[in-house]
Amino acid sequence: MMSILLAVALEAQPEDVDSLIARERRKLEALREAQRRDMAKLKTLRRRERTLGDKLLGLEREVALLKQHIRTL
């Protein structure tokens, strides 16, 4: 990717090179922001997954206790 940009930059005028660099920096910043948002969503999903896992474990324990109680009846 950089070799293509370098080839274009070598043929372009100096002001074109500056605008090209500025545009690529904006793209990079947008990608970084999107990555930051995605990581925040992932963190939320992992937290939710742990919460649901804890609830499931609690329900499994409760079912086991109920089965044991039913057997004693």
PDB file of N, CA, C and O in Angstrom, chain B, residues numbered from 101:
ATOM      1  N   MET B 101       0.841  -1.195   0.000  1.00  0.00           N
ATOM      2  CA  MET B 101       0.000   0.000   0.000  1.00  0.00           C
ATOM      3  C   MET B 101       0.877   1.246   0.000  1.00  0.00           C
ATOM      4  O   MET B 101       0.619   2.199  -0.736  1.00  0.00           O
ATOM      5  N   MET B 102       1.910   1.230   0.829  1.00  0.00           N
ATOM      6  CA  MET B 102       2.775   2.412   0.904  1.00  0.00           C
ATOM      7  C   MET B 102       3.536   2.625  -0.395  1.00  0.00           C
ATOM      8  O   MET B 102       3.793   3.769  -0.770  1.00  0.00           O
ATOM      9  N   SER B 103       3.909   1.542  -1.101  1.00  0.00           N
ATOM     10  CA  SER B 103       4.641   1.715  -2.349  1.00  0.00           C
ATOM     11  C   SER B 103       3.769   2.399  -3.402  1.00  0.00           C
ATOM     12  O   SER B 103       4.267   3.192  -4.201  1.00  0.00           O
ATOM     13  N   ILE B 104       2.480   2.097  -3.404  1.00  0.00           N
ATOM     14  CA  ILE B 104       1.559   2.763  -4.329  1.00  0.00           C
ATOM     15  C   ILE B 104       1.466   4.242  -3.983  1.00  0.00           C
ATOM     16  O   ILE B 104       1.518   5.102  -4.863  1.00  0.00           O
ATOM     17  N   LEU B 105       1.328   4.527  -2.696  1.00  0.00           N
ATOM     18  CA  LEU B 105       1.257   5.928  -2.263  1.00  0.00           C
ATOM     19  C   LEU B 105       2.551   6.663  -2.590  1.00  0.00           C
ATOM     20  O   LEU B 105       2.525   7.825  -2.996  1.00  0.00           O
ATOM     21  N   LEU B 106       3.667   5.993  -2.416  1.00  0.00           N
ATOM     22  CA  LEU B 106       4.960   6.609  -2.707  1.00  0.00           C
ATOM     23  C   LEU B 106       5.078   6.904  -4.200  1.00  0.00           C
ATOM     24  O   LEU B 106       5.562   7.968  -4.586  1.00  0.00           O
ATOM     25  N   ALA B 107       4.644   5.977  -5.032  1.00  0.00           N
ATOM     26  CA  ALA B 107       4.701   6.189  -6.480  1.00  0.00           C
ATOM     27  C   ALA B 107       3.829   7.371  -6.887  1.00  0.00           C
ATOM     28  O   ALA B 107       4.236   8.195  -7.707  1.00  0.00           O
ATOM     29  N   VAL B 108       2.643   7.453  -6.321  1.00  0.00           N
ATOM     30  CA  VAL B 108       1.751   8.579  -6.617  1.00  0.00           C
ATOM     31  C   VAL B 108       2.367   9.874  -6.111  1.00  0.00           C
ATOM     32  O   VAL B 108       2.318  10.900  -6.790  1.00  0.00           O
ATOM     33  N   ALA B 109       2.943   9.825  -4.925  1.00  0.00           N
ATOM     34  CA  ALA B 109       3.532  11.023  -4.331  1.00  0.00           C
ATOM     35  C   ALA B 109       4.702  11.538  -5.160  1.00  0.00           C
ATOM     36  O   ALA B 109       4.885  12.750  -5.278  1.00  0.00           O
ATOM     37  N   LEU B 110       5.489  10.651  -5.730  1.00  0.00           N
ATOM     38  CA  LEU B 110       6.640  11.074  -6.529  1.00  0.00           C
ATOM     39  C   LEU B 110       6.215  11.787  -7.809  1.00  0.00           C
ATOM     40  O   LEU B 110       6.925  12.664  -8.302  1.00  0.00           O
ATOM     41  N   GLU B 111       5.059  11.412  -8.344  1.00  0.00           N
ATOM     42  CA  GLU B 111       4.573  12.034  -9.571  1.00  0.00           C
ATOM     43  C   GLU B 111       3.740  13.282  -9.302  1.00  0.00           C
ATOM     44  O   GLU B 111       3.492  14.057 -10.225  1.00  0.00           O
ATOM     45  N   ALA B 112       3.315  13.490  -8.102  1.00  0.00           N
ATOM     46  CA  ALA B 112       2.383  14.569  -7.766  1.00  0.00           C
ATOM     47  C   ALA B 112       3.121  15.851  -7.405  1.00  0.00           C
ATOM     48  O   ALA B 112       4.332  15.864  -7.186  1.00  0.00           O
ATOM     49  N   GLN B 113       2.353  16.911  -7.354  1.00  0.00           N
ATOM     50  CA  GLN B 113       2.868  18.199  -6.906  1.00  0.00           C
ATOM     51  C   GLN B 113       2.966  18.178  -5.379  1.00  0.00           C
ATOM     52  O   GLN B 113       2.288  17.377  -4.736  1.00  0.00           O
ATOM     53  N   PRO B 114       3.798  19.042  -4.785  1.00  0.00           N
ATOM     54  CA  PRO B 114       3.945  19.048  -3.323  1.00  0.00           C
ATOM     55  C   PRO B 114       2.629  19.242  -2.581  1.00  0.00           C
ATOM     56  O   PRO B 114       2.406  18.598  -1.556  1.00  0.00           O
ATOM     57  N   GLU B 115       1.749  20.114  -3.074  1.00  0.00           N
ATOM     58  CA  GLU B 115       0.477  20.316  -2.374  1.00  0.00           C
ATOM     59  C   GLU B 115      -0.413  19.073  -2.476  1.00  0.00           C
ATOM     60  O   GLU B 115      -1.200  18.791  -1.572  1.00  0.00           O
ATOM     61  N   ASP B 116      -0.282  18.331  -3.586  1.00  0.00           N
ATOM     62  CA  ASP B 116      -1.029  17.079  -3.728  1.00  0.00           C
ATOM     63  C   ASP B 116      -0.536  16.044  -2.720  1.00  0.00           C
ATOM     64  O   ASP B 116      -1.328  15.294  -2.149  1.00  0.00           O
ATOM     65  N   VAL B 117       0.765  16.012  -2.511  1.00  0.00           N
ATOM     66  CA  VAL B 117       1.353  15.078  -1.550  1.00  0.00           C
ATOM     67  C   VAL B 117       0.843  15.392  -0.149  1.00  0.00           C
ATOM     68  O   VAL B 117       0.484  14.485   0.601  1.00  0.00           O
ATOM     69  N   ASP B 118       0.811  16.661   0.201  1.00  0.00           N
ATOM     70  CA  ASP B 118       0.318  17.051   1.526  1.00  0.00           C
ATOM     71  C   ASP B 118      -1.140  16.648   1.718  1.00  0.00           C
ATOM     72  O   ASP B 118      -1.518  16.147   2.777  1.00  0.00           O
ATOM     73  N   SER B 119      -1.954  16.868   0.688  1.00  0.00           N
ATOM     74  CA  SER B 119      -3.369  16.497   0.811  1.00  0.00           C
ATOM     75  C   SER B 119      -3.525  14.976   0.866  1.00  0.00           C
ATOM     76  O   SER B 119      -4.398  14.463   1.567  1.00  0.00           O
ATOM     77  N   LEU B 120      -2.687  14.265   0.132  1.00  0.00           N
ATOM     78  CA  LEU B 120      -2.715  12.803   0.161  1.00  0.00           C
ATOM     79  C   LEU B 120      -2.343  12.285   1.552  1.00  0.00           C
ATOM     80  O   LEU B 120      -2.992  11.383   2.080  1.00  0.00           O
ATOM     81  N   ILE B 121      -1.314  12.853   2.126  1.00  0.00           N
ATOM     82  CA  ILE B 121      -0.889  12.467   3.481  1.00  0.00           C
ATOM     83  C   ILE B 121      -1.986  12.781   4.487  1.00  0.00           C
ATOM     84  O   ILE B 121      -2.284  11.967   5.361  1.00  0.00           O
ATOM     85  N   ALA B 122      -2.585  13.958   4.365  1.00  0.00           N
ATOM     86  CA  ALA B 122      -3.659  14.347   5.288  1.00  0.00           C
ATOM     87  C   ALA B 122      -4.850  13.400   5.166  1.00  0.00           C
ATOM     88  O   ALA B 122      -5.441  13.009   6.172  1.00  0.00           O
ATOM     89  N   ARG B 123      -5.200  13.035   3.943  1.00  0.00           N
ATOM     90  CA  ARG B 123      -6.326  12.117   3.732  1.00  0.00           C
ATOM     91  C   ARG B 123      -6.033  10.745   4.343  1.00  0.00           C
ATOM     92  O   ARG B 123      -6.903  10.153   4.981  1.00  0.00           O
ATOM     93  N   GLU B 124      -4.823  10.244   4.152  1.00  0.00           N
ATOM     94  CA  GLU B 124      -4.454   8.941   4.717  1.00  0.00           C
ATOM     95  C   GLU B 124      -4.430   8.985   6.245  1.00  0.00           C
ATOM     96  O   GLU B 124      -4.787   8.010   6.905  1.00  0.00           O
ATOM     97  N   ARG B 125      -4.015  10.105   6.793  1.00  0.00           N
ATOM     98  CA  ARG B 125      -4.031  10.250   8.261  1.00  0.00           C
ATOM     99  C   ARG B 125      -5.460  10.236   8.787  1.00  0.00           C
ATOM    100  O   ARG B 125      -5.735   9.636   9.827  1.00  0.00           O
ATOM    101  N   ARG B 126      -6.372  10.896   8.072  1.00  0.00           N
ATOM    102  CA  ARG B 126      -7.788  10.886   8.485  1.00  0.00           C
ATOM    103  C   ARG B 126      -8.361   9.474   8.418  1.00  0.00           C
ATOM    104  O   ARG B 126      -9.112   9.056   9.299  1.00  0.00           O
ATOM    105  N   LYS B 127      -7.998   8.744   7.362  1.00  0.00           N
ATOM    106  CA  LYS B 127      -8.461   7.357   7.241  1.00  0.00           C
ATOM    107  C   LYS B 127      -7.937   6.515   8.407  1.00  0.00           C
ATOM    108  O   LYS B 127      -8.676   5.730   9.002  1.00  0.00           O
ATOM    109  N   LEU B 128      -6.667   6.688   8.720  1.00  0.00           N
ATOM    110  CA  LEU B 128      -6.058   5.937   9.817  1.00  0.00           C
ATOM    111  C   LEU B 128      -6.735   6.271  11.139  1.00  0.00           C
ATOM    112  O   LEU B 128      -7.004   5.382  11.946  1.00  0.00           O
ATOM    113  N   GLU B 129      -7.005   7.534  11.356  1.00  0.00           N
ATOM    114  CA  GLU B 129      -7.671   7.954  12.596  1.00  0.00           C
ATOM    115  C   GLU B 129      -9.085   7.370  12.666  1.00  0.00           C
ATOM    116  O   GLU B 129      -9.527   6.946  13.734  1.00  0.00           O
ATOM    117  N   ALA B 130      -9.789   7.348  11.544  1.00  0.00           N
ATOM    118  CA  ALA B 130     -11.134   6.758  11.515  1.00  0.00           C
ATOM    119  C   ALA B 130     -11.072   5.265  11.824  1.00  0.00           C
ATOM    120  O   ALA B 130     -11.923   4.741  12.542  1.00  0.00           O
ATOM    121  N   LEU B 131     -10.068   4.584  11.285  1.00  0.00           N
ATOM    122  CA  LEU B 131      -9.902   3.158  11.577  1.00  0.00           C
ATOM    123  C   LEU B 131      -9.592   2.926  13.051  1.00  0.00           C
ATOM    124  O   LEU B 131     -10.108   1.987  13.658  1.00  0.00           O
ATOM    125  N   ARG B 132      -8.763   3.768  13.614  1.00  0.00           N
ATOM    126  CA  ARG B 132      -8.439   3.640  15.045  1.00  0.00           C
ATOM    127  C   ARG B 132      -9.679   3.857  15.905  1.00  0.00           C
ATOM    128  O   ARG B 132      -9.892   3.143  16.885  1.00  0.00           O
ATOM    129  N   GLU B 133     -10.490   4.833  15.543  1.00  0.00           N
ATOM    130  CA  GLU B 133     -11.719   5.112  16.294  1.00  0.00           C
ATOM    131  C   GLU B 133     -12.691   3.936  16.184  1.00  0.00           C
ATOM    132  O   GLU B 133     -13.318   3.547  17.170  1.00  0.00           O
ATOM    133  N   ALA B 134     -12.813   3.374  14.984  1.00  0.00           N
ATOM    134  CA  ALA B 134     -13.685   2.210  14.796  1.00  0.00           C
ATOM    135  C   ALA B 134     -13.179   1.029  15.620  1.00  0.00           C
ATOM    136  O   ALA B 134     -13.971   0.298  16.214  1.00  0.00           O
ATOM    137  N   GLN B 135     -11.870   0.846  15.656  1.00  0.00           N
ATOM    138  CA  GLN B 135     -11.291  -0.238  16.453  1.00  0.00           C
ATOM    139  C   GLN B 135     -11.562  -0.011  17.939  1.00  0.00           C
ATOM    140  O   GLN B 135     -11.867  -0.959  18.663  1.00  0.00           O
ATOM    141  N   ARG B 136     -11.454   1.228  18.396  1.00  0.00           N
ATOM    142  CA  ARG B 136     -11.714   1.539  19.800  1.00  0.00           C
ATOM    143  C   ARG B 136     -13.168   1.211  20.157  1.00  0.00           C
ATOM    144  O   ARG B 136     -13.441   0.625  21.205  1.00  0.00           O
ATOM    145  N   ARG B 137     -14.095   1.598  19.274  1.00  0.00           N
ATOM    146  CA  ARG B 137     -15.515   1.304  19.515  1.00  0.00           C
ATOM    147  C   ARG B 137     -15.767  -0.201  19.534  1.00  0.00           C
ATOM    148  O   ARG B 137     -16.506  -0.706  20.379  1.00  0.00           O
ATOM    149  N   ASP B 138     -15.142  -0.915  18.589  1.00  0.00           N
ATOM    150  CA  ASP B 138     -15.314  -2.369  18.536  1.00  0.00           C
ATOM    151  C   ASP B 138     -14.776  -3.040  19.797  1.00  0.00           C
ATOM    152  O   ASP B 138     -15.382  -3.982  20.309  1.00  0.00           O
ATOM    153  N   MET B 139     -13.648  -2.559  20.295  1.00  0.00           N
ATOM    154  CA  MET B 139     -13.074  -3.135  21.517  1.00  0.00           C
ATOM    155  C   MET B 139     -13.980  -2.861  22.713  1.00  0.00           C
ATOM    156  O   MET B 139     -14.114  -3.711  23.594  1.00  0.00           O
ATOM    157  N   ALA B 140     -14.599  -1.692  22.754  1.00  0.00           N
ATOM    158  CA  ALA B 140     -15.533  -1.378  23.844  1.00  0.00           C
ATOM    159  C   ALA B 140     -16.753  -2.297  23.774  1.00  0.00           C
ATOM    160  O   ALA B 140     -17.228  -2.778  24.803  1.00  0.00           O
ATOM    161  N   LYS B 141     -17.261  -2.541  22.559  1.00  0.00           N
ATOM    162  CA  LYS B 141     -18.396  -3.461  22.397  1.00  0.00           C
ATOM    163  C   LYS B 141     -18.007  -4.871  22.823  1.00  0.00           C
ATOM    164  O   LYS B 141     -18.783  -5.564  23.482  1.00  0.00           O
ATOM    165  N   LEU B 142     -16.804  -5.294  22.447  1.00  0.00           N
ATOM    166  CA  LEU B 142     -16.325  -6.625  22.810  1.00  0.00           C
ATOM    167  C   LEU B 142     -16.221  -6.774  24.320  1.00  0.00           C
ATOM    168  O   LEU B 142     -16.582  -7.810  24.878  1.00  0.00           O
ATOM    169  N   LYS B 143     -15.728  -5.738  24.973  1.00  0.00           N
ATOM    170  CA  LYS B 143     -15.617  -5.764  26.434  1.00  0.00           C
ATOM    171  C   LYS B 143     -16.994  -5.922  27.070  1.00  0.00           C
ATOM    172  O   LYS B 143     -17.162  -6.689  28.018  1.00  0.00           O
ATOM    173  N   THR B 144     -17.981  -5.193  26.544  1.00  0.00           N
ATOM    174  CA  THR B 144     -19.351  -5.289  27.050  1.00  0.00           C
ATOM    175  C   THR B 144     -19.915  -6.690  26.827  1.00  0.00           C
ATOM    176  O   THR B 144     -20.544  -7.261  27.718  1.00  0.00           O
ATOM    177  N   LEU B 145     -19.687  -7.243  25.631  1.00  0.00           N
ATOM    178  CA  LEU B 145     -20.185  -8.589  25.337  1.00  0.00           C
ATOM    179  C   LEU B 145     -19.545  -9.633  26.241  1.00  0.00           C
ATOM    180  O   LEU B 145     -20.225 -10.545  26.712  1.00  0.00           O
ATOM    181  N   ARG B 146     -18.252  -9.510  26.485  1.00  0.00           N
ATOM    182  CA  ARG B 146     -17.574 -10.467  27.372  1.00  0.00           C
ATOM    183  C   ARG B 146     -18.113 -10.372  28.788  1.00  0.00           C
ATOM    184  O   ARG B 146     -18.298 -11.389  29.456  1.00  0.00           O
ATOM    185  N   ARG B 147     -18.365  -9.158  29.247  1.00  0.00           N
ATOM    186  CA  ARG B 147     -18.925  -8.966  30.593  1.00  0.00           C
ATOM    187  C   ARG B 147     -20.309  -9.609  30.669  1.00  0.00           C
ATOM    188  O   ARG B 147     -20.632 -10.292  31.641  1.00  0.00           O
ATOM    189  N   ARG B 148     -21.119  -9.386  29.639  1.00  0.00           N
ATOM    190  CA  ARG B 148     -22.465  -9.961  29.586  1.00  0.00           C
ATOM    191  C   ARG B 148     -22.394 -11.492  29.550  1.00  0.00           C
ATOM    192  O   ARG B 148     -23.196 -12.178  30.184  1.00  0.00           O
ATOM    193  N   GLU B 149     -21.425 -12.010  28.800  1.00  0.00           N
ATOM    194  CA  GLU B 149     -21.244 -13.459  28.710  1.00  0.00           C
ATOM    195  C   GLU B 149     -20.895 -14.049  30.082  1.00  0.00           C
ATOM    196  O   GLU B 149     -21.417 -15.096  30.464  1.00  0.00           O
ATOM    197  N   ARG B 150     -20.012 -13.371  30.814  1.00  0.00           N
ATOM    198  CA  ARG B 150     -19.660 -13.844  32.161  1.00  0.00           C
ATOM    199  C   ARG B 150     -20.877 -13.818  33.072  1.00  0.00           C
ATOM    200  O   ARG B 150     -21.096 -14.753  33.843  1.00  0.00           O
ATOM    201  N   THR B 151     -21.670 -12.756  32.991  1.00  0.00           N
ATOM    202  CA  THR B 151     -22.872 -12.641  33.822  1.00  0.00           C
ATOM    203  C   THR B 151     -23.847 -13.774  33.514  1.00  0.00           C
ATOM    204  O   THR B 151     -24.387 -14.401  34.425  1.00  0.00           O
ATOM    205  N   LEU B 152     -24.068 -14.033  32.226  1.00  0.00           N
ATOM    206  CA  LEU B 152     -24.975 -15.115  31.841  1.00  0.00           C
ATOM    207  C   LEU B 152     -24.420 -16.471  32.261  1.00  0.00           C
ATOM    208  O   LEU B 152     -25.175 -17.355  32.667  1.00  0.00           O
ATOM    209  N   GLY B 153     -23.108 -16.633  32.165  1.00  0.00           N
ATOM    210  CA  GLY B 153     -22.479 -17.878  32.606  1.00  0.00           C
ATOM    211  C   GLY B 153     -22.668 -18.092  34.095  1.00  0.00           C
ATOM    212  O   GLY B 153     -22.940 -19.208  34.538  1.00  0.00           O
ATOM    213  N   ASP B 154     -22.525 -17.028  34.866  1.00  0.00           N
ATOM    214  CA  ASP B 154     -22.735 -17.120  36.316  1.00  0.00           C
ATOM    215  C   ASP B 154     -24.185 -17.479  36.630  1.00  0.00           C
ATOM    216  O   ASP B 154     -24.451 -18.296  37.511  1.00  0.00           O
ATOM    217  N   LYS B 155     -25.118 -16.865  35.906  1.00  0.00           N
ATOM    218  CA  LYS B 155     -26.538 -17.170  36.124  1.00  0.00           C
ATOM    219  C   LYS B 155     -26.832 -18.628  35.777  1.00  0.00           C
ATOM    220  O   LYS B 155     -27.557 -19.311  36.500  1.00  0.00           O
ATOM    221  N   LEU B 156     -26.268 -19.098  34.670  1.00  0.00           N
ATOM    222  CA  LEU B 156     -26.473 -20.485  34.260  1.00  0.00           C
ATOM    223  C   LEU B 156     -25.921 -21.448  35.303  1.00  0.00           C
ATOM    224  O   LEU B 156     -26.564 -22.442  35.637  1.00  0.00           O
ATOM    225  N   LEU B 157     -24.745 -21.157  35.810  1.00  0.00           N
ATOM    226  CA  LEU B 157     -24.149 -22.005  36.842  1.00  0.00           C
ATOM    227  C   LEU B 157     -25.042 -22.052  38.074  1.00  0.00           C
ATOM    228  O   LEU B 157     -25.236 -23.115  38.663  1.00  0.00           O
ATOM    229  N   GLY B 158     -25.584 -20.908  38.463  1.00  0.00           N
ATOM    230  CA  GLY B 158     -26.495 -20.854  39.606  1.00  0.00           C
ATOM    231  C   GLY B 158     -27.749 -21.678  39.370  1.00  0.00           C
ATOM    232  O   GLY B 158     -28.217 -22.377  40.269  1.00  0.00           O
ATOM    233  N   LEU B 159     -28.293 -21.596  38.157  1.00  0.00           N
ATOM    234  CA  LEU B 159     -29.487 -22.376  37.827  1.00  0.00           C
ATOM    235  C   LEU B 159     -29.184 -23.872  37.818  1.00  0.00           C
ATOM    236  O   LEU B 159     -29.997 -24.677  38.273  1.00  0.00           O
ATOM    237  N   GLU B 160     -28.018 -24.239  37.302  1.00  0.00           N
ATOM    238  CA  GLU B 160     -27.635 -25.655  37.299  1.00  0.00           C
ATOM    239  C   GLU B 160     -27.513 -26.184  38.722  1.00  0.00           C
ATOM    240  O   GLU B 160     -27.933 -27.305  39.006  1.00  0.00           O
ATOM    241  N   ARG B 161     -26.949 -25.396  39.605  1.00  0.00           N
ATOM    242  CA  ARG B 161     -26.848 -25.802  41.016  1.00  0.00           C
ATOM    243  C   ARG B 161     -28.237 -25.950  41.634  1.00  0.00           C
ATOM    244  O   ARG B 161     -28.502 -26.899  42.371  1.00  0.00           O
ATOM    245  N   GLU B 162     -29.110 -25.008  41.325  1.00  0.00           N
ATOM    246  CA  GLU B 162     -30.469 -25.051  41.866  1.00  0.00           C
ATOM    247  C   GLU B 162     -31.210 -26.292  41.367  1.00  0.00           C
ATOM    248  O   GLU B 162     -31.916 -26.940  42.140  1.00  0.00           O
ATOM    249  N   VAL B 163     -31.058 -26.627  40.089  1.00  0.00           N
ATOM    250  CA  VAL B 163     -31.686 -27.826  39.531  1.00  0.00           C
ATOM    251  C   VAL B 163     -31.143 -29.070  40.225  1.00  0.00           C
ATOM    252  O   VAL B 163     -31.907 -29.973  40.566  1.00  0.00           O
ATOM    253  N   ALA B 164     -29.840 -29.122  40.435  1.00  0.00           N
ATOM    254  CA  ALA B 164     -29.244 -30.277  41.118  1.00  0.00           C
ATOM    255  C   ALA B 164     -29.803 -30.419  42.529  1.00  0.00           C
ATOM    256  O   ALA B 164     -30.107 -31.529  42.965  1.00  0.00           O
ATOM    257  N   LEU B 165     -29.939 -29.311  43.242  1.00  0.00           N
ATOM    258  CA  LEU B 165     -30.504 -29.362  44.598  1.00  0.00           C
ATOM    259  C   LEU B 165     -31.964 -29.807  44.571  1.00  0.00           C
ATOM    260  O   LEU B 165     -32.392 -30.582  45.426  1.00  0.00           O
ATOM    261  N   LEU B 166     -32.729 -29.320  43.594  1.00  0.00           N
ATOM    262  CA  LEU B 166     -34.132 -29.724  43.475  1.00  0.00           C
ATOM    263  C   LEU B 166     -34.250 -31.216  43.162  1.00  0.00           C
ATOM    264  O   LEU B 166     -35.107 -31.902  43.719  1.00  0.00           O
ATOM    265  N   LYS B 167     -33.393 -31.719  42.271  1.00  0.00           N
ATOM    266  CA  LYS B 167     -33.403 -33.151  41.952  1.00  0.00           C
ATOM    267  C   LYS B 167     -33.092 -33.973  43.199  1.00  0.00           C
ATOM    268  O   LYS B 167     -33.730 -34.991  43.466  1.00  0.00           O
ATOM    269  N   GLN B 168     -32.110 -33.517  43.947  1.00  0.00           N
ATOM    270  CA  GLN B 168     -31.730 -34.218  45.171  1.00  0.00           C
ATOM    271  C   GLN B 168     -32.892 -34.194  46.171  1.00  0.00           C
ATOM    272  O   GLN B 168     -33.168 -35.196  46.831  1.00  0.00           O
ATOM    273  N   HIS B 169     -33.552 -33.074  46.275  1.00  0.00           N
ATOM    274  CA  HIS B 169     -34.685 -32.942  47.190  1.00  0.00           C
ATOM    275  C   HIS B 169     -35.840 -33.858  46.758  1.00  0.00           C
ATOM    276  O   HIS B 169     -36.489 -34.484  47.595  1.00  0.00           O
ATOM    277  N   ILE B 170     -36.086 -33.927  45.445  1.00  0.00           N
ATOM    278  CA  ILE B 170     -37.156 -34.784  44.925  1.00  0.00           C
ATOM    279  C   ILE B 170     -36.854 -36.249  45.224  1.00  0.00           C
ATOM    280  O   ILE B 170     -37.758 -37.011  45.566  1.00  0.00           O
ATOM    281  N   ARG B 171     -35.596 -36.643  45.097  1.00  0.00           N
ATOM    282  CA  ARG B 171     -35.213 -38.032  45.368  1.00  0.00           C
ATOM    283  C   ARG B 171     -35.467 -38.406  46.827  1.00  0.00           C
ATOM    284  O   ARG B 171     -35.819 -39.545  47.132  1.00  0.00           O
ATOM    285  N   THR B 172     -35.285 -37.444  47.719  1.00  0.00           N
ATOM    286  CA  THR B 172     -35.481 -37.736  49.143  1.00  0.00           C
ATOM    287  C   THR B 172     -36.958 -37.836  49.501  1.00  0.00           C
ATOM    288  O   THR B 172     -37.314 -38.396  50.538  1.00  0.00           O
ATOM    289  N   LEU B 173     -37.806 -37.298  48.652  1.00  0.00           N
ATOM    290  CA  LEU B 173     -39.248 -37.378  48.925  1.00  0.00           C
ATOM    291  C   LEU B 173     -39.719 -38.729  48.569  1.00  0.00           C
ATOM    292  O   LEU B 173     -40.904 -39.028  48.716  1.00  0.00           O
TER     293      LEU B 173
END
